[in-house]
Amino acid sequence: MKQRSGIQVMARLIGLVKPLTGYMVLAILMGLIGNLCASFITIFGAYAVLNVLGFFVPFTLQTLFVSVAAFAVLRAALRYGEQTCNHFIAYKLLALIRDRVFQALRRLCPAKLEGRDKGDLVSVITADIELLEVFYAHTISPAAIAALFTAVMVLFIGTYNPVLGMIALAAYLTVGVLIPFVTSRQGGDDGMRFRQKAGELSGFVLESLRGLSETLQYGQGGSRLAEMNAKTDALPEDESRLKKTAGFNQAMTQSVMILFDLAMLFTSAALYRSGSVGFAGVVIPTVALMSSFGPTAALAGLGSMLQNTFAAGSRVLDILDETPVTEEVTGKAPIGFEGAGTSEVSFAYGDEMILDGISVNIPKGSVIGINGRSGSGKSTLLKLLMRFWEADSGDVKISGTDIGEINTKDLRSMQSYVTQETHLFHDSIRNNLRIARLDATDAQIEEACRKASIHDFIESLPDGYDSQAGELGDSLSGGERQRIGLARAFLHDAPLMLLDEPTSNLDSLNEGVILKSLNEERGDRTVVLVSHRLSTMRTADRIVSVENGRIS
């Protein structure tokens, strides 16, 4: 995880506000005027008291009463408008950030996401992004309002005496800047540790739910629960430190505000004795300071709160800043499929060599079988043909063109990729199939399912093709999910089919039906078939054996 300062995170998050600058300016103006109205209700009340006591004030009593009433109404309306604007901005930006994070994850997938804790990623996309609402709705605008409000009030109090204006300035800066800085430094990395542990807990819970059957089967429910409780109990420890910091922050803020109120009172009284100010110069500046800490006090409470928020922001930025293994290619001339192949391709996961000088020719219209022991690099070869990974050396080409020079969209349209584990979304079977081709008709969907020997099974379900697949396809068996994956490939109707153990979960009857469909539908279609089964390999025109990353 990249280390970023709070300032760096803040700058990046503020940069996202640009599309909504107009709304932000409007929110700041409404907040500034609204807070001034709130303060001047008290100030004009003090003027009214002075008027009743016979001291000179520049306003009539009637004017003061009308002004206070107007300020009250205006304050309510402007507060509502300010909050509406801020939350509109916040939720618009949260939607924008989620969109950008999803796009980033799509670019990173699958190379950079293999082995990543999916629960932690879910925590980033949900909880961490939600926390940014605090920053957008309760930090940016309030900070700007506090700065402008401070300038106005310092000038107003300073009209009675420059010394009093300087005291007001010192008070606002201490409460709104110094205290948040001290408390944020005091908290250290508590916020980041809390977010990381929350992500780990989310991942553990997700994993536990997915493996609930196995946990019960082997009688490990108690130990799993104990581990979950231990992770859960660790969160309050970090949260407690954050709350202690927040409590200390609040106590310090209140104490400092009282001290500055007293400083303003005693200083103005001393100036009154010396004749530098009148009696109004004692009352009005003191009342003005006492009634005007609201905007800066709101910032004081952010010091500890923003630790958590900036930690969440940093985790989001980690995803946005991560460099994908393969960049999306656009702007290239479209090409048709005329065969594929690799030439002296080598690839390693870290220090582990997987493929070493692999050369495979895949002519158009052929069925190439790839055989080898588990871990020999067969599946990796298919991923290189899909350009999920970049080869360390050598060439991977389609139609004589390096796949890095083919538009990603065109590459995906030319390929169908079926893995051993077909992922199904929590949706109808029909919609799960239509992922392969959004404009497919019901007739085309059914025909693809017949080729994959799954049509009769789907029709036997209570709702047929509208039956729900369940979360992760848990309402279907492994073989049924695999056949739906094959149906997707048939529906996609790409000229190059990459099949990774497509019949591993099927019985011999369904395997035979699917292989027969492959033979019947070959035409100009090219198939690269990875399988351990000799029966599956019989359909291949040529078999390539891969052992220890080399062709044998």
C-alpha positions in Angstrom: 0.0 0.0 0.0 1.4 3.4 -1.0 2.0 5.8 1.8 0.3 9.1 1.3 0.0 12.1 3.6 -3.4 13.6 4.5 -2.6 16.6 2.3 -1.9 14.3 -0.7 -5.1 12.4 -0.2 -7.1 15.6 0.3 -5.6 17.2 -2.9 -6.5 14.1 -5.0 -10.1 14.0 -3.6 -10.6 17.7 -4.1 -9.5 17.2 -7.7 -12.6 15.0 -8.3 -14.9 18.0 -7.4 -14.1 19.8 -10.7 -17.2 18.6 -12.6 -19.4 20.0 -9.8 -17.5 23.3 -9.1 -20.6 25.4 -9.7 -22.6 23.5 -7.0 -19.7 23.7 -4.6 -19.4 27.5 -5.0 -23.1 27.8 -4.4 -22.9 25.7 -1.3 -20.1 27.8 0.1 -21.9 31.1 -0.6 -25.1 29.8 1.1 -23.1 28.4 4.0 -21.1 31.7 4.5 -24.2 33.9 4.4 -26.2 31.5 6.6 -23.5 31.4 9.3 -23.1 35.1 9.2 -26.9 35.3 9.8 -26.7 33.0 12.7 -23.9 35.0 14.4 -25.5 38.4 13.7 -28.8 37.2 15.3 -26.8 37.2 18.6 -24.8 40.3 17.7 -28.0 42.3 16.9 -29.6 41.0 20.1 -26.6 42.5 22.0 -27.2 45.8 20.0 -30.8 45.7 21.1 -29.8 45.3 24.8 -27.4 48.2 24.5 -30.2 50.3 22.9 -32.6 49.5 25.7 -29.9 50.4 28.3 -29.5 53.8 26.6 -26.1 53.3 24.9 -25.7 54.6 21.4 -26.0 52.0 18.7 -26.2 52.7 14.9 -29.7 51.0 14.6 -33.2 51.6 15.9 -34.8 49.0 18.1 -37.4 48.3 15.4 -34.7 47.8 12.8 -32.9 45.4 15.1 -36.0 43.3 15.7 -36.9 43.1 12.0 -33.3 42.2 11.2 -33.1 39.4 13.7 -36.3 37.9 12.4 -35.1 38.1 8.8 -31.7 36.6 9.8 -33.5 33.7 11.5 -35.7 32.9 8.4 -32.7 33.4 6.0 -30.5 31.2 8.2 -32.9 28.3 8.0 -33.4 28.5 4.2 -29.7 28.9 3.5 -28.8 26.0 5.8 -31.2 23.8 4.0 -29.8 24.9 0.6 -26.2 24.4 1.7 -26.8 20.9 3.0 -28.8 19.9 -0.1 -26.0 21.1 -2.3 -23.3 19.4 -0.3 -25.0 16.1 -0.2 -25.9 16.3 -3.9 -22.2 16.8 -4.6 -21.2 14.0 -2.2 -23.5 11.4 -3.6 -22.8 12.4 -7.2 -19.1 12.0 -6.5 -19.5 8.7 -4.7 -21.2 7.4 -7.8 -18.4 8.8 -9.9 -15.8 7.2 -7.7 -17.5 3.8 -7.7 -17.6 4.0 -11.5 -13.9 4.8 -11.7 -13.0 2.1 -9.2 -15.0 -0.5 -11.2 -13.3 0.6 -14.4 -9.9 0.3 -12.7 -10.8 -3.2 -11.4 -11.8 -4.1 -14.9 -8.5 -3.0 -16.3 -6.6 -4.8 -13.5 -8.5 -8.0 -14.0 -7.5 -10.8 -14.0 -3.8 -10.4 -13.7 -3.6 -8.0 -10.8 -6.7 -9.4 -9.0 -5.6 -13.0 -8.8 -4.9 -13.8 -5.2 -6.4 -10.5 -3.9 -8.8 -10.7 -1.0 -12.2 -10.2 -2.6 -13.7 -9.3 0.8 -11.2 -6.5 1.2 -12.1 -5.3 -2.3 -15.8 -5.3 -1.4 -15.0 -3.3 1.7 -13.2 -0.7 -0.4 -16.0 -0.4 -3.0 -18.7 -0.2 -0.3 -17.6 1.0 3.2 -14.5 2.9 2.2 -16.2 4.9 -0.6 -19.1 5.6 1.7 -16.8 7.2 4.2 -15.7 9.7 1.6 -19.1 11.3 2.0 -17.8 12.8 5.2 -15.1 14.6 3.2 -17.2 15.8 0.4 -20.3 16.8 2.4 -18.7 17.9 5.7 -15.2 19.0 5.0 -14.5 20.8 1.7 -17.4 23.3 1.9 -17.2 23.8 5.7 -13.5 24.5 5.4 -14.0 27.1 2.7 -16.9 28.6 4.7 -14.8 28.7 7.8 -12.0 30.5 6.0 -14.3 33.2 4.5 -16.3 33.5 7.7 -13.1 34.0 9.7 -12.1 36.9 7.4 -15.4 38.6 7.7 -15.6 38.3 11.5 -12.0 39.4 12.1 -12.7 42.5 10.0 -15.9 43.2 11.9 -14.4 42.8 15.4 -11.3 44.6 14.2 -13.4 47.7 13.5 -13.7 48.2 17.2 -10.0 47.8 17.8 -7.2 46.0 15.8 -6.1 44.2 19.0 -9.5 42.6 19.4 -9.4 41.6 15.7 -6.0 39.9 16.3 -7.4 38.0 19.3 -10.3 36.8 17.1 -7.9 35.7 14.4 -5.8 33.8 16.8 -8.9 32.1 18.3 -10.2 31.0 14.9 -6.8 29.7 13.7 -6.3 27.8 16.9 -9.7 26.1 16.9 -9.9 25.5 13.2 -6.3 24.8 12.2 -4.0 24.1 15.1 -6.2 21.7 17.1 -7.2 19.5 14.0 -3.5 19.4 13.1 -2.4 18.3 16.6 -5.2 15.7 17.0 -4.5 14.2 13.5 -0.8 13.9 14.4 -1.7 12.4 17.7 -3.8 9.7 16.1 -1.0 8.6 13.8 -2.0 5.6 11.6 -5.0 4.5 13.7 -7.4 5.3 10.9 -5.5 3.2 8.3 -5.1 0.3 10.7 -8.8 0.4 11.4 -9.7 0.4 7.7 -7.3 -2.5 7.0 -8.7 -4.6 9.8 -12.2 -3.8 8.7 -11.3 -5.0 5.2 -9.7 -8.2 6.5 -12.8 -8.9 8.6 -15.1 -8.4 5.6 -12.9 -10.8 3.6 -13.0 -13.4 6.4 -16.8 -13.2 6.7 -17.2 -13.6 2.9 -14.9 -16.6 2.8 -16.7 -18.1 5.8 -20.0 -17.8 4.1 -18.8 -19.4 0.9 -17.1 -22.3 2.8 -20.0 -22.8 5.3 -20.8 -26.3 4.1 -17.1 -27.4 4.4 -16.9 -25.8 7.9 -19.9 -27.8 9.1 -18.8 -31.0 7.4 -15.6 -31.1 9.3 -16.9 -29.8 12.5 -14.8 -26.6 12.5 -17.7 -24.2 13.1 -16.5 -23.4 16.7 -12.9 -22.6 15.7 -14.1 -20.5 12.7 -16.4 -18.6 15.0 -13.7 -18.0 17.5 -11.4 -16.6 14.8 -14.2 -14.3 13.6 -14.8 -13.1 17.1 -11.1 -12.4 17.6 -11.0 -10.3 14.4 -14.2 -8.5 15.4 -12.8 -7.8 18.9 -9.7 -6.3 17.4 -11.7 -3.6 15.7 -13.0 -1.9 18.8 -9.5 -1.5 20.1 -8.5 0.7 17.1 -11.9 2.4 17.1 -11.5 3.1 20.8 -8.3 4.9 20.1 -10.0 6.9 17.4 -12.8 7.9 19.8 -10.4 8.8 22.6 -8.6 11.1 20.1 -12.0 12.6 19.2 -12.9 13.1 22.9 -9.6 14.7 23.6 -10.1 16.9 20.6 -13.5 18.0 21.7 -12.4 18.7 25.3 -9.4 20.8 24.0 -11.6 22.7 21.6 -14.1 23.7 24.2 -11.4 24.7 26.7 -9.6 26.8 24.1 -12.9 28.5 23.1 -13.6 29.5 26.7 -10.0 30.8 27.2 -10.3 33.0 24.1 -13.7 34.3 25.1 -12.2 35.3 28.4 -9.2 36.8 26.7 -11.6 38.9 24.5 -13.6 40.0 27.5 -10.6 41.0 29.6 -8.8 42.7 26.8 -11.8 44.7 25.7 -12.4 45.7 29.3 -8.8 46.9 29.6 -9.2 48.9 26.4 -12.5 50.4 27.8 -10.7 51.5 30.9 -8.0 53.1 28.8 -10.6 54.9 26.7 -9.7 53.1 23.5 -13.2 51.7 23.0 -16.6 52.5 24.3 -18.9 50.1 26.2 -20.2 48.7 23.0 -16.6 47.8 22.2 -16.6 45.5 25.2 -20.0 43.8 24.6 -20.2 43.5 20.8 -16.7 41.9 20.2 -17.1 39.5 23.1 -20.6 38.5 22.0 -19.4 38.3 18.4 -16.6 35.9 19.3 -18.7 33.7 21.5 -21.4 33.3 18.8 -19.1 32.7 15.9 -17.1 29.6 16.7 -19.5 27.4 14.9 -17.7 27.1 11.5 -14.3 26.7 12.9 -15.4 24.4 15.7 -16.9 22.1 13.0 -13.4 21.9 11.5 -11.9 21.1 14.9 -13.9 17.9 15.1 -12.7 16.8 11.8 -9.1 16.1 12.9 -9.8 12.7 14.3 -12.7 11.9 12.0 -10.7 12.6 8.9 -8.1 10.0 9.9 -10.6 7.3 9.1 -11.8 9.1 6.0 -8.3 9.7 4.6 -7.4 6.1 5.3 -10.4 5.0 3.3 -9.5 7.6 0.5 -5.9 6.2 0.4 -7.2 2.7 -0.1 -9.5 3.8 -2.9 -6.6 5.7 -4.5 -4.4 2.6 -4.3 -6.8 0.9 -6.7 -7.2 3.9 -9.0 -3.4 4.3 -9.2 -2.5 0.7 -9.7 -0.9 0.0 -13.1 -2.6 -2.8 -15.0 -0.5 -5.6 -16.5 -2.1 -5.1 -19.9 -3.4 -1.7 -21.1 -6.6 -1.5 -23.2 -5.8 -1.0 -26.9 -7.9 1.3 -29.0 -7.5 3.1 -32.3 -6.0 0.3 -34.3 -7.4 -0.9 -37.7 -9.8 -3.8 -37.2 -8.6 -7.2 -38.4 -10.3 -10.6 -39.1 -9.2 -13.9 -37.7 -6.8 -15.9 -39.9 -5.1 -18.1 -37.3 -3.1 -17.6 -34.2 0.2 -18.8 -32.6 3.0 -18.2 -30.2 6.7 -18.0 -31.0 9.4 -18.7 -28.4 7.1 -17.4 -25.6 8.4 -17.3 -22.1 6.5 -16.3 -19.0 7.1 -16.4 -15.2 5.0 -15.7 -12.1 7.6 -13.7 -10.1 10.6 -16.0 -10.0 8.7 -19.1 -11.0 9.2 -19.9 -14.7 5.9 -21.2 -16.1 6.5 -21.2 -19.9 9.9 -21.4 -21.5 10.3 -20.9 -25.2 6.8 -22.2 -26.2 6.0 -22.1 -30.0 2.6 -23.3 -31.1 1.0 -22.8 -34.5 -2.8 -22.6 -34.5 -4.1 -22.6 -38.1 -7.6 -21.3 -38.9 -10.2 -24.0 -38.8 -8.1 -26.4 -36.7 -8.6 -28.1 -33.3 -5.4 -28.0 -31.3 -5.2 -30.1 -28.2 -2.9 -29.1 -25.4 -2.0 -31.8 -22.9 0.2 -31.9 -19.9 0.3 -32.4 -16.1 -1.2 -29.9 -13.7 1.0 -26.9 -13.3 2.8 -27.4 -16.6 1.5 -24.0 -18.0 -1.4 -25.1 -20.2 -3.9 -22.6 -18.7 -1.3 -19.9 -18.6 -0.8 -20.3 -22.4 -4.6 -19.7 -22.9 -4.4 -16.5 -20.7 -1.6 -15.2 -22.8 -3.7 -15.8 -26.0 -6.5 -13.9 -24.2 -3.9 -11.2 -23.3 -4.8 -11.4 -19.7 -1.0 -11.4 -19.2 1.9 -10.1 -21.3 4.5 -12.6 -22.3 8.0 -11.8 -20.8 9.6 -12.6 -24.1 8.6 -14.0 -27.5 5.5 -13.2 -29.7 1.8 -14.0 -29.3 0.0 -13.2 -32.6 -3.4 -13.4 -34.1 -3.7 -13.1 -37.9 0.0 -12.4 -38.0 -0.4 -9.3 -35.8 0.9 -9.0 -32.2 -2.0 -9.1 -29.9 -0.7 -6.0 -28.2 -1.5 -4.2 -31.5 -5.1 -5.4 -31.8 -8.0 -3.4 -30.4 -9.0 -5.0 -27.1 -12.7 -4.9 -28.2 -11.8 -6.7 -31.5 -9.7 -9.2 -29.6 -12.6 -10.1 -27.3 -15.0 -10.4 -30.2 -12.7 -12.9 -31.9 -12.3 -15.1 -28.8 -14.5 -17.3 -26.6 -12.9 -18.4 -23.3 -14.3 -21.2 -21.2 -12.6 -22.1 -17.9 -13.2 -25.0 -15.5 -15.1 -22.7 -13.1 -17.9 -20.9 -14.8 -19.0 -17.8 -12.9 -22.8 -17.2 -12.8 -24.3 -14.0 -11.6 -27.3 -13.8 -9.2 -29.7 -13.4 -12.0 -31.8 -15.5 -14.4 -30.2 -18.2 -16.5 -31.3 -16.3 -19.6 -29.5 -13.2 -18.5 -26.5 -15.2 -17.5 -26.3 -16.6 -21.0 -27.0 -13.2 -22.7 -23.8 -11.8 -21.2 -22.1 -13.5 -24.2 -24.2 -11.6 -26.7 -26.6 -8.9 -25.5 -28.7 -8.8 -28.7 -29.2 -12.6 -28.8 -32.7 -13.8 -29.4 -34.4 -16.5 -27.3 -34.1 -18.9 -30.3 -30.3 -18.3 -30.5 -30.0 -18.8 -26.8 -31.8 -22.0 -26.9 -29.8 -23.3 -29.9 -26.5 -22.5 -28.0 -27.8 -24.5 -25.0 -28.7 -27.5 -27.2 -25.2 -27.6 -28.5 -23.9 -27.5 -24.9 -26.4 -30.3 -23.9 -28.1 -28.0 -21.2 -31.3 -27.0 -22.9 -33.4 -30.0 -21.7 -32.2 -29.4 -18.1 -33.1 -25.7 -18.2 -36.5 -26.5 -19.6 -37.2 -28.9 -16.8 -36.8 -26.1 -14.2 -40.0 -24.5 -12.8 -39.3 -21.2 -14.6 -37.2 -22.5 -17.5 -34.8 -20.0 -18.7 -36.1 -17.4 -16.3 -35.0 -19.5 -13.3 -32.6 -17.9 -11.0 -29.0 -19.2 -11.0 -28.5 -18.2 -7.4 -25.5 -16.4 -5.9 -22.4 -17.7 -7.6 -24.6 -20.3 -9.3 -25.0 -22.2 -6.1 -28.4 -23.6 -7.2 -26.7 -25.6 -10.0 -24.2 -28.4 -10.0 -20.6 -27.9 -11.2 -21.4 -29.8 -14.5 -24.5 -27.7 -15.1 -22.5 -24.5 -14.6 -19.8 -25.7 -16.9 -22.3 -26.5 -19.6 -23.8 -23.0 -19.3 -20.3 -21.7 -19.7 -20.0 -23.7 -23.0 -23.4 -22.4 -24.1 -22.1 -18.9 -23.6 -19.1 -19.7 -25.8 -21.4 -21.1 -28.6 -23.7 -18.1 -28.3 -20.7 -15.7 -28.5 -19.9 -17.4 -31.8 -16.3 -16.3 -31.9 -13.9 -17.7 -34.6 -11.4 -18.7 -31.8 -12.5 -20.9 -28.9 -10.2 -21.3 -26.0 -11.4 -24.2 -23.8 -9.7 -25.0 -20.5 -10.9 -28.4 -19.3 -14.4 -27.8 -20.7 -15.6 -31.3 -19.9 -13.8 -31.9 -16.5 -17.2 -31.9 -14.6 -19.2 -33.8 -17.2 -20.1 -37.4 -17.5 -19.2 -39.3 -20.6 -22.6 -38.9 -22.2 -22.7 -35.1 -22.0 -19.0 -35.0 -23.0 -19.8 -36.9 -26.1 -22.7 -34.6 -27.0 -20.6 -31.5 -26.6 -17.6 -32.9 -28.6 -20.1 -33.8 -31.3 -21.4 -30.2 -31.3 -17.8 -28.9 -31.6 -17.2 -31.1 -34.6 -20.5 -30.2 -36.3 -20.0 -26.5 -35.7 -16.4 -26.3 -36.6 -16.6 -24.8 -40.0 -14.0 -22.0 -40.0 -14.0 -22.0 -36.2 -10.6 -22.6 -34.5 -10.5 -24.4 -31.2 -7.6 -24.6 -28.6 -8.5 -27.4 -26.2 -6.8 -28.0 -22.9 -7.8 -31.3 -21.3 -6.4 -34.2 -19.3 -9.0 -36.6 -20.8 -7.8 -38.7 -23.7 -11.5 -39.0 -24.8 -11.6 -35.2 -25.2 -8.3 -35.1 -27.0 -9.5 -37.5 -29.7 -11.4 -34.6 -31.4 -8.2 -32.7 -31.9 -6.4 -32.5 -35.2 -3.1 -32.1 -33.4 -2.0 -32.6 -29.8 0.8 -30.5 -28.2 2.2 -31.8 -25.0 3.5 -29.3 -22.5 5.8 -30.4 -19.7 7.6 -28.1 -17.2 6.8 -25.1 -19.4 8.3 -26.7 -22.6 6.8 -28.5 -25.5 7.8 -32.1 -25.4 
